[in-house]
Amino acid sequence: MKTVLRYAVLTLIALFLMAPFVWMVLVSLQESKSAIPEVSKLIPEKPHWENYRTVVLSPQVPVFRFFLNSVLVAGGVVLGQLVVCSMAAYAFARLKFRFKEPLFTLFLLSMMFSGTVTQIPVFLMLRGMGWLDTYAALIVPGVGSAFGVFLLRQFFSQIPFELDEAARIDGAGDWTIYSRLTVPMSRAALATLGAFAFIATWTDFFWPLIATSSLEMRTLEVGLSIFKDSYQGQNWPLQMTAAVVTLLPCLIVFLLLQRHFVKGVTIGSIK
Amino acid sequence: MRRSRSAWAFVAPAALHLLVFAVVPIVYAFVVSLFDWRILKGTMPFVGFGKYQEVLQDPPFWNAMLNSAKFAALSVPAGMAVALLVAMPLASQLKGMGLFRTLYYIPAISSMVAVSMLWIYMFLPGNGLINATTSLFGVKSVDFLNETGWAMPALAFMSVWTGLGPRMIIYVAGLLGVPPSLYEAAELDGAGAWSRFWNVTWPMLAPTNVFVLVTGTITAFQLFTPVYMMTKGGPLDSTDVVGYHVFVEAWKKFHVSTASAQSFLLLVVVGSVALVQYRMMRRQLEGYSAG
């Protein structure tokens, strides 16, 4: 009886959290330009799947280009973070060097400082370099991540040191140990960071909003806000269709990598 | 672990990135805040701490700070309570728990622009899902996003919804970290469910609570996208939170010096709040171990 009650509560909460999404999909299948439906008439008699074609092939807004931009930017950031953060994490977890402790503290401190304060100067710097409205402006600032260094260091520290020593006796240098041992042994950890970096970049709104200005350079996230404005709060079915189109890639990546999210969140919180 | 000459080569890319995109910008932002830089006019006289004085005496800025504080006060404790309540059944070894954890996390990974559009719809008067639901119980329709008293609670409600997943996972981890022997001991002493919660679970969760409270408050003060998408700071500046206020100052009015000074003041305020919260919670922690 107690178990039944527990499942009932869990399902109720799941319904509360999922209802808006279900609603979103149902509205996206209403006839385009139709009025806001009554809740009782929410399930369309005939689903209007063509809304999805209308949104993706919209003549005013290059949705497919936005999508490609998002893929390119998120892919670039993920790749960059995996290389840059894993290298630094290797040094912090496996090697001794001068100023290691203060440097690591600086990384941790920078997690708190990022955000509002650094945005204006980074924008001005990129403007000075002529990088605004390019892929470089969207990718390069995201390539490093103090959180990524911290997360990977936690994982790398758990690998037994005897492995490194054995490799060293065989004449392996740091680079060989890093690329042949540490990285291949940490695929799960790298997937965790990759998943976080992908979702964070894909759903980032603020930075692409200020760093790009031409329609062709917008990411899907900014594109969606433009799409909304182009209907001035009207045509809800098409707006919800566009929202579903934006959410879907995130959802797929999340479902594929969801167990890594649990790991990443817990490691980030328990030191 | 051995001392390595090549270590710096491994750290260099990340350190360089940190230098260029974090350390230099912070110094740069501070320098910019000491001038009165008008990008559109092309003038840049040195004003020392004049901008800070100006901002400190600027009622709209304090209105934005107060709005952010209100948002944090409404959304963080409520978000924590809901997440803990959900985490307790989730921390047990029920079958299919993985599926529920996954479902609960989905709002948090979703695009904030899409989620904001969705919630504009949820909050609509009349046929919006919330009003349609409450009308079944005879409650009068509310235009949540266009009434000064309702817009902020509406944003906070949405933030509890989006933030549930990550918070809940952290609580589940915290709950699983409580040694079962403590519960067994409490049970032997004849403690009921309520007493076990107050005397075992709650004190053992203190570090988790500190983490969720501090990071939650910092995040709450950075609220931007939902305000940009849903209310534009209105109605009557009632949701003009500081993240949005600084955005307008910098990117709509191009007052970069004022915006820099504001963002440093924000940093100081948020940093102090976080520190006070941390200290208070830690004292509570020590209180438990002493008592």
Interface residues (C-beta under 8 A of the other chain):
Chain A: T3 R6 Y7 V9 L10 I13 A14 F16 L17 M18 A19 P20 F21 W23 M24 V27 I36 P37 E38 V39 V83 V84 C85 M87 A88 Y90 A91 F92 R94 L95 K96 F97 K100 L103 L106 F107 S110 M112 F113 S114 G115 T116 V117 T118 Q119 I120 P121 V122 L124 M125 P141 V143 G144 A146 V149 F161 R168 G173 D174 W175 Y178 I199 W202 T203 F205 F206 I210 L220 E221 V222 L224 S225 K228 G233 W236 Q239 M240 A243 V244 T246 L247 C250 L251 F254 L255 Q258 R259 F261 V262 V265 T266 S269 I270
Chain B: M1 R2 R3 S4 S6 A7 W8 F10 V11 P13 A14 A15 H17 L18 V20 F21 A22 V23 V24 P25 I26 Y28 A29 V32 V86 P89 L90 S92 L94 G98 F100 R101 T102 L103 Y104 Y105 I106 P107 I109 S110 S111 M112 V113 A114 M117 L118 W119 I120 Y121 M122 L124 G126 N127 G128 L129 A132 T133 W161 L164 P166 I169 I170 A173 G174 G177 P207 T208 F211 V212 I218 Q222 F224 T225 Y228 M229 G243 V246 F247 A250 W251 V256 A259 S260 S263 F264 L266 L267 G271
